[in-house]
Amino acid sequence: MRKPHPPFSSAVTAAATCFLAVCISSGSAHGQVDSPSQKIYSPHHEVRIGDLPSLIAASKEPAVVLATSVEMILRDKEVCCGKDSALEDSVERADPLSLKDVAEKLRGRHLLADGIPITITAEFQPAATVNAGELIAALMDKRALLMEWSSHLYVICGAIFSETIDPYSGVTSDAIDKLYLLDTRFSGSRRELSFSRETDDWGKVQGILMLKAARQ
């Protein structure tokens, strides 16, 4: 069985050519960035979430954008983020420009308006430790993610990725070529954009946040 390896080191932030590579093998694991010896053997797979709610933030204030984006990701108005929702107060207390703080404020047990408990799983990954395998797995499971890029929040709704193999070790890896993003501040053509491995600077990404809600 193929297993995703732990995140690679902070050297990934040094260049876009090292963007989001994660080694996968059946043996012991270690992180590894792209190297000249690696060969693409299965390029340009695409995964996209096409049924996300079409929500637009009421203003461009970061706190409003955060609430709208979390509501889009969790897809449940009782959970987030309007009046009397389970996460209303927690989202308001969170720093919208710190996904780490958002994760800390949202993680754990909350109550719906009718008293039913829910558990929020919130995993923040700094840019230097983003795990491509986990990111792809979340998208394949139809779970969008939150990304902070140049101090703005975006919803990750898809990706293009390739599989590579090191001919010397036989280790295979997944490398993300492009991320599809939604900007809840806008409608129309400004709403959809992408982060490209070839043209954008991963060093300007502060991190990503994976969210999941489960009723108890």
DRENVEX-91591 format. One line per 3 residues: number of its first residue (from 1); their letters; for each residue x, y, z of N, C-alpha, C. Coordinates in steps of 0.2 Angstrom, whole numbers, plus 5000, padded with zeros to 4 digits. Layout:
REM DRENVEX-91591
NUM> a> X,Y,Z,X,Y,Z,X,Y,Z | ...;
***
This chain:
REM DRENVEX-91591
1> mrk> 5004,4994,5000,5000,5000,5000,5004,5006,5000 | 5003,5011,4996,5006,5017,4996,5005,5022,5002 | 5010,5024,5005,5009,5028,5011,5012,5035,5010;
4> php> 5008,5041,5012,5011,5047,5011,5017,5048,5016 | 5022,5051,5014,5028,5052,5019,5027,5059,5023 | 5030,5059,5028,5030,5066,5032,5032,5072,5028;
7> pfs> 5030,5078,5030,5031,5084,5026,5039,5084,5026 | 5041,5088,5020,5048,5089,5019,5050,5095,5023 | 5057,5097,5022,5059,5102,5026,5058,5109,5024;
10> sav> 5060,5114,5027,5058,5121,5026,5062,5123,5019 | 5067,5119,5017,5070,5121,5011,5065,5121,5005 | 5059,5118,5006,5054,5119,5000,5053,5126,4999;
13> taa> 5053,5130,5003,5051,5137,5002,5056,5141,4998 | 5062,5138,4997,5067,5142,4994,5066,5143,4986 | 5062,5138,4983,5061,5139,4976,5055,5136,4974;
16> atc> 5052,5138,4969,5046,5135,4966,5047,5129,4963 | 5053,5127,4961,5054,5120,4958,5054,5115,4963 | 5054,5117,4970,5053,5112,4975,5046,5111,4978;
19> fla> 5041,5114,4974,5034,5115,4977,5031,5109,4978 | 5029,5108,4984,5024,5103,4987,5025,5096,4984 | 5031,5093,4985,5033,5086,4983,5033,5082,4989;
22> vci> 5030,5076,4989,5030,5072,4995,5031,5065,4992 | 5036,5061,4996,5038,5055,4994,5033,5049,4996 | 5032,5044,4992,5027,5039,4994,5030,5032,4992;
25> ssg> 5030,5028,4997,5033,5021,4995,5030,5016,5000 | 5032,5010,4999,5029,5005,5004,5033,5003,5010 | 5039,5007,5010,5044,5006,5015,5044,5012,5020;
28> sah> 5050,5012,5023,5051,5018,5028,5051,5024,5024 | 5048,5030,5027,5047,5036,5024,5052,5042,5026 | 5053,5046,5021,5056,5052,5022,5054,5057,5017;
31> gqv> 5054,5064,5019,5052,5069,5014,5058,5070,5009 | 5056,5072,5003,5061,5073,4998,5058,5078,4993 | 5062,5083,4990,5060,5088,4985,5062,5085,4979;
34> dsp> 5059,5088,4973,5061,5086,4967,5068,5086,4965 | 5071,5082,4962,5078,5081,4960,5078,5080,4952 | 5084,5081,4949,5085,5080,4942,5084,5072,4940;
37> sqk> 5085,5068,4945,5085,5061,4944,5078,5058,4943 | 5073,5062,4946,5066,5060,4946,5063,5061,4939 | 5059,5056,4937,5056,5056,4930,5048,5056,4931;
40> iys> 5045,5060,4928,5037,5060,4928,5035,5054,4924 | 5031,5050,4927,5028,5044,4924,5021,5045,4923 | 5017,5049,4927,5010,5050,4926,5008,5057,4927;
43> phh> 5009,5061,4922,5008,5068,4923,5001,5071,4923 | 5000,5077,4926,4994,5081,4925,4987,5077,4926 | 4987,5075,4932,4980,5072,4935,4977,5079,4938;
46> evr> 4970,5079,4937,4966,5084,4939,4961,5082,4944 | 4960,5086,4950,4955,5084,4954,4952,5091,4956 | 4945,5092,4956,4942,5098,4957,4935,5096,4961;
49> igd> 4933,5101,4965,4927,5101,4968,4922,5106,4965 | 4917,5103,4962,4913,5107,4958,4906,5109,4961 | 4905,5107,4967,4898,5109,4970,4899,5113,4976;
52> lps> 4904,5117,4977,4904,5121,4983,4899,5127,4982 | 4896,5129,4988,4891,5134,4988,4894,5141,4985 | 4890,5144,4981,4893,5150,4978,4892,5156,4983;
55> lia> 4896,5157,4988,4895,5162,4993,4900,5168,4992 | 4898,5174,4993,4901,5180,4992,4901,5184,4998 | 4907,5186,5001,4908,5189,5007,4904,5196,5006;
58> ask> 4901,5198,5012,4897,5204,5012,4901,5210,5012 | 4908,5209,5014,4913,5215,5013,4919,5212,5012 | 4924,5216,5011,4931,5213,5010,4935,5213,5016;
61> epa> 4932,5214,5022,4935,5214,5028,4938,5207,5029 | 4944,5206,5032,4947,5199,5033,4942,5195,5037 | 4939,5197,5042,4935,5193,5046,4929,5191,5043;
64> vvl> 4926,5195,5039,4920,5193,5035,4922,5188,5029 | 4928,5189,5026,4930,5184,5021,4932,5177,5024 | 4935,5177,5031,4936,5171,5034,4929,5167,5035;
67> ats> 4924,5171,5038,4918,5168,5040,4915,5165,5034 | 4915,5168,5028,4912,5166,5022,4916,5160,5019 | 4922,5160,5019,4926,5155,5017,4925,5148,5021;
70> vem> 4925,5149,5028,4924,5143,5032,4917,5140,5031 | 4912,5145,5030,4905,5142,5028,4905,5138,5022 | 4909,5141,5017,4909,5137,5010,4912,5130,5011;
73> ilr> 4918,5130,5015,4921,5124,5016,4917,5119,5020 | 4914,5121,5025,4910,5116,5029,4903,5114,5027 | 4900,5119,5023,4894,5118,5019,4888,5116,5024;
76> dke> 4888,5119,5030,4882,5118,5034,4881,5124,5038 | 4876,5128,5037,4874,5134,5040,4873,5134,5048 | 4871,5128,5050,4870,5127,5057,4877,5127,5061;
79> vcc> 4882,5124,5057,4889,5124,5060,4893,5131,5059 | 4892,5134,5053,4896,5140,5052,4892,5144,5046 | 4892,5150,5047,4895,5155,5052,4890,5160,5054;
82> gkd> 4884,5159,5052,4879,5165,5053,4877,5165,5061 | 4872,5169,5062,4869,5170,5069,4867,5163,5072 | 4869,5162,5078,4867,5156,5082,4870,5149,5079;
85> sal> 4875,5150,5074,4878,5144,5072,4883,5142,5077 | 4886,5136,5077,4890,5133,5082,4897,5137,5082 | 4899,5139,5076,4906,5142,5076,4906,5150,5076;
88> eds> 4900,5153,5076,4899,5160,5076,4904,5164,5080 | 4904,5162,5087,4908,5166,5091,4916,5164,5090 | 4917,5158,5089,4924,5156,5088,4927,5159,5082;
91> ver> 4923,5160,5076,4926,5163,5070,4927,5170,5072 | 4923,5173,5075,4923,5181,5077,4930,5182,5081 | 4931,5177,5086,4937,5178,5090,4944,5177,5087;
94> adp> 4944,5173,5081,4950,5171,5078,4953,5177,5074 | 4959,5177,5073,4963,5182,5069,4963,5179,5062 | 4959,5183,5058,4958,5181,5051,4964,5181,5047;
97> lsl> 4970,5184,5049,4976,5184,5046,4981,5179,5049 | 4979,5174,5053,4983,5169,5056,4979,5163,5055 | 4981,5158,5050,4977,5152,5050,4979,5148,5056;
100> kdv> 4985,5149,5059,4986,5145,5065,4981,5147,5071 | 4980,5153,5071,4975,5155,5077,4968,5153,5075 | 4966,5153,5069,4960,5151,5066,4959,5143,5068;
103> aek> 4964,5139,5067,4964,5132,5069,4963,5131,5076 | 4967,5135,5080,4966,5134,5087,4959,5136,5090 | 4956,5142,5087,4950,5144,5089,4944,5139,5087;
106> lrg> 4945,5136,5082,4939,5132,5079,4940,5124,5081 | 4946,5122,5083,4947,5115,5084,4943,5113,5091 | 4940,5107,5091,4937,5104,5097,4930,5104,5097;
109> rhl> 4927,5104,5102,4920,5102,5103,4916,5109,5103 | 4910,5109,5100,4906,5115,5099,4898,5112,5100 | 4894,5117,5101,4887,5115,5101,4883,5118,5096;
112> lad> 4878,5114,5093,4874,5117,5088,4868,5121,5092 | 4864,5125,5089,4859,5129,5092,4854,5124,5096 | 4853,5118,5094,4848,5113,5097,4852,5109,5103;
115> gip> 4858,5111,5104,4862,5107,5109,4866,5101,5107 | 4865,5099,5101,4869,5093,5098,4876,5095,5097 | 4881,5091,5100,4888,5093,5100,4891,5091,5093;
118> iti> 4896,5095,5091,4900,5093,5085,4907,5094,5087 | 4911,5090,5083,4918,5091,5084,4921,5093,5077 | 4925,5099,5078,4929,5102,5073,4936,5099,5073;
121> tae> 4938,5096,5067,4945,5095,5066,4948,5100,5062 | 4954,5103,5065,4957,5109,5061,4964,5108,5061 | 4967,5107,5055,4974,5105,5055,4978,5111,5051;
124> fqp> 4982,5115,5054,4986,5120,5051,4992,5117,5049 | 4994,5119,5042,5001,5117,5040,5004,5123,5037 | 5010,5125,5041,5014,5131,5038,5016,5129,5031;
127> aat> 5018,5134,5027,5020,5133,5020,5026,5128,5019 | 5030,5128,5024,5036,5124,5024,5035,5117,5025 | 5029,5115,5028,5028,5108,5029,5021,5105,5026;
130> vna> 5019,5109,5021,5013,5107,5018,5014,5100,5014 | 5010,5095,5016,5010,5088,5013,5006,5087,5007 | 5009,5087,5001,5005,5086,4995,5000,5080,4995;
133> gel> 5002,5075,4998,4998,5069,4998,4992,5070,5002 | 4992,5073,5008,4986,5075,5012,4982,5080,5008 | 4985,5085,5005,4981,5090,5002,4977,5087,4996;
136> iaa> 4980,5082,4992,4977,5079,4986,4971,5074,4989 | 4973,5071,4995,4968,5066,4997,4961,5070,5000 | 4962,5076,5003,4957,5080,5005,4952,5082,4999;
139> lmd> 4956,5084,4994,4952,5086,4988,4948,5081,4985 | 4951,5075,4984,4948,5069,4982,4942,5067,4986 | 4942,5069,4992,4937,5067,4997,4932,5073,4997;
142> kra> 4932,5077,4992,4928,5083,4991,4928,5088,4997 | 4934,5088,5000,4935,5093,5006,4939,5099,5004 | 4936,5105,5003,4940,5111,5001,4945,5113,5007;
145> llm> 4950,5117,5006,4954,5119,5011,4955,5127,5010 | 4958,5129,5016,4959,5137,5016,4966,5138,5016 | 4968,5143,5011,4975,5145,5010,4976,5152,5011;
148> ews> 4981,5154,5015,4983,5161,5015,4989,5162,5011 | 4988,5167,5006,4993,5168,5001,4994,5176,5001 | 5000,5179,5002,5001,5186,5002,4996,5189,5006;
151> shl> 4994,5186,5012,4990,5189,5017,4983,5190,5015 | 4981,5186,5010,4974,5185,5008,4972,5178,5009 | 4965,5177,5010,4962,5170,5011,4959,5168,5005;
154> yvi> 4960,5162,5003,4958,5158,4997,4955,5151,4999 | 4950,5149,4995,4948,5142,4996,4951,5138,4991 | 4954,5133,4993,4957,5128,4988,4952,5123,4986;
157> cga> 4950,5123,4979,4945,5119,4977,4947,5114,4972 | 4953,5114,4970,4956,5109,4965,4963,5109,4964 | 4966,5104,4961,4973,5104,4959,4975,5100,4953;
160> ifs> 4980,5102,4950,4983,5098,4945,4990,5095,4948 | 4991,5088,4948,4997,5085,4951,5000,5080,4946 | 5006,5079,4947,5010,5074,4943,5013,5069,4948;
163> eti> 5014,5063,4945,5017,5057,4949,5024,5056,4946 | 5029,5056,4950,5036,5055,4948,5039,5049,4951 | 5045,5047,4948,5048,5041,4951,5056,5042,4950;
166> dpy> 5059,5040,4956,5066,5041,4956,5069,5034,4953 | 5072,5034,4947,5074,5027,4944,5080,5024,4948 | 5083,5027,4953,5088,5024,4957,5085,5020,4963;
169> sgv> 5081,5024,4966,5078,5021,4973,5071,5018,4971 | 5068,5019,4966,5061,5017,4965,5056,5020,4969 | 5058,5025,4972,5053,5029,4976,5049,5034,4972;
172> tsd> 5042,5033,4973,5037,5038,4969,5035,5044,4973 | 5033,5049,4970,5031,5055,4974,5026,5059,4970 | 5022,5062,4973,5017,5067,4970,5019,5074,4971;
175> aid> 5019,5078,4965,5020,5085,4965,5015,5089,4962 | 5013,5094,4966,5007,5098,4964,5010,5103,4959 | 5007,5103,4953,5008,5108,4948,5004,5115,4948;
178> kly> 4998,5114,4950,4994,5120,4951,4988,5119,4956 | 4987,5124,4959,4981,5124,4964,4975,5129,4961 | 4969,5126,4961,4963,5130,4959,4961,5134,4965;
181> lld> 4959,5140,4965,4957,5144,4971,4951,5148,4969 | 4947,5149,4975,4941,5154,4975,4943,5159,4980 | 4941,5165,4977,4942,5171,4982,4935,5174,4983;
184> trf> 4933,5173,4989,4926,5174,4991,4924,5182,4992 | 4929,5186,4991,4928,5193,4991,4925,5195,4984 | 4925,5191,4979,4923,5193,4972,4918,5188,4969;
187> sgs> 4914,5191,4964,4910,5187,4960,4913,5188,4953 | 4911,5184,4948,4913,5185,4941,4920,5182,4940 | 4924,5185,4935,4930,5183,4933,4936,5184,4939;
190> rre> 4935,5188,4943,4940,5189,4948,4939,5184,4954 | 4934,5180,4954,4933,5175,4959,4937,5169,4958 | 4939,5167,4952,4942,5161,4951,4950,5163,4949;
193> lsf> 4954,5160,4952,4961,5161,4950,4965,5154,4952 | 4972,5154,4951,4976,5148,4952,4983,5150,4955 | 4986,5146,4958,4993,5146,4960,4997,5141,4956;
196> sre> 5001,5144,4952,5005,5139,4948,5012,5138,4950 | 5014,5132,4950,5021,5130,4952,5026,5134,4947 | 5024,5135,4941,5029,5138,4936,5030,5145,4937;
199> tdd> 5025,5149,4939,5025,5156,4939,5024,5160,4946 | 5022,5156,4951,5021,5160,4957,5026,5158,4963 | 5026,5162,4968,5031,5161,4973,5028,5158,4979;
202> wgk> 5030,5151,4980,5028,5148,4986,5030,5151,4993 | 5035,5155,4993,5038,5159,4998,5033,5164,5001 | 5028,5166,4997,5023,5171,4999,5017,5167,5002;
205> vqg> 5017,5161,5002,5011,5157,5005,5012,5156,5013 | 5008,5158,5017,5009,5158,5024,5007,5151,5027 | 5002,5147,5023,5000,5140,5025,4993,5138,5023;
208> ilm> 4991,5132,5025,4985,5130,5023,4981,5127,5029 | 4975,5127,5029,4971,5124,5035,4966,5119,5032 | 4966,5113,5035,4961,5108,5033,4956,5108,5039;
211> lka> 4949,5108,5037,4944,5108,5042,4939,5103,5040 | 4936,5100,5046,4931,5095,5045,4927,5095,5051 | 4920,5094,5050,4915,5094,5055,4912,5088,5056;
214> arq> 4911,5085,5062,4908,5079,5063,4903,5079,5069 | 4896,5077,5068,4892,5077,5073,4893,5071,5077 | 4892,5072,5084,4893,5067,5089,4887,5063,5090;
***
